[in-house]
Amino acid sequence: MKASSRIGYIWSRHKWIMPMCFVLSLLFSVSAIVLCRLRGFSGMDLTTAFSLGADIISLSICTVLLYSLGQDKDGRGEYMRTFALLIFTTSAVLFSDSVWWMIEGFAELRVWNIIINVFSYCVMNFLILFFWRYLVAALRLGGKFSRAANAVMNVLLAPTIISCLINLFYPLYFEVNSEGVYHREPLFFWCQTYFFIGLLFAVVGFFVSKVSVKERLIAASFVLIPTLNQIITLNSFELSTEYPAMLISVVLVFGVLVTKREKEYLEREKELYEAKVSVMVSQVQPHFMYNALTSIAMMCSIDPDTAQKATITFAKYLRGNMDSLKQTAPVPFEQELEHLKKYLYIEKLRFGDMLNIEYDIQTTGFVLPQLSVQPLVENAVKHGVGMAEDGGTVKISTRETESAFEVIITDDGVGFDPEKAVKDDGRSHVGMENTRRRVSEMCAGEVKIESAVGKGTTAAIILPKEGQQK
């Protein structure tokens, strides 16, 4: 399993990772402020005070960004996961940098100076990895290049971290002398190898990516700022601008991300609305209205009371379909079931004894997209028992499992071969596809259909409990 896949698996299985990132970042922020207060500003020159202040402010911003991401219940994709980890590792290096500015030059804190620098070196390499993973998602990199680059970045991470840990015992990349002052060792530039390899892959990624030039330029701007600062600080570390510069890039990413998600949200809302219109129209087809009105007309002379009831039921059914256009959120199953019963009552008038309806409602405590069950029932009536010579039975059932709620529609009609596309006027097919999409988008659910020629069809709407609105 790839490293990114393992991260995604862990993220999807453990919902506490996002809160943990926020809590740790908050802890870093509070600790930095408390340590700064304890340290005081006596003996601190202007450069140190500026760098320390920039780190603490940047650290607080990271914490706020993580809190904002934590409120986004839809942020479950790899793009959002990687971005959250990117912010968290940024807050970690900001914390280590701020502590370093506070303890630098104190002989009695020499050991802590070494520890905090080793911590900073290690976390910085994780930050580079997550920044690369962000570029993979943002530039939609794939193919042999992406696989090879990911393999190199994953394989080199372990020896890079181990070489940083060696500095706890031997001054490989840096040394803190007896006076508590940090100095770079001649081999320091070797610890930047991982950074430059990641930068090389990023540059190549900009050219091989298939996304628009605009998207590539935006991604390039995220890399350019920290890269320039990294190059500058290779020759001078009197003024700490590298990590705040990294934060500036992250904030830019966040701004574009929010704009992108808002655009996607509006597009999704538009698609869902269009899907609801399609479902509503498909379920008030001219032939259905003609058949319903014809059945009612025949009842007027045979059974006026039934005709009156059927007219009222049909009117309520039409009103329910029109009202569905105003509904933007999932509805209780009881509401969907009542509307469904009106539809089946009308169809029962048409088919008579050839259509039997059974209900096995074991649970109703869940929500689902409005008009999501009827396309399945309509197919069972129209293409199932309606085409059988002797008719048949349509059964609507609900049940609750450990992880989901299920709505199951079965019929003992003619069935069909799932390997072949259903050939009809296209309306029921459109309704089915819209149902699948709305169930997935609004409730994170799925629709499964099993059928066999001559044996009937079973359709199930599976609604994970995690996708149920609180």
Disulfide bonds with the S-S distance in Angstrom:
none
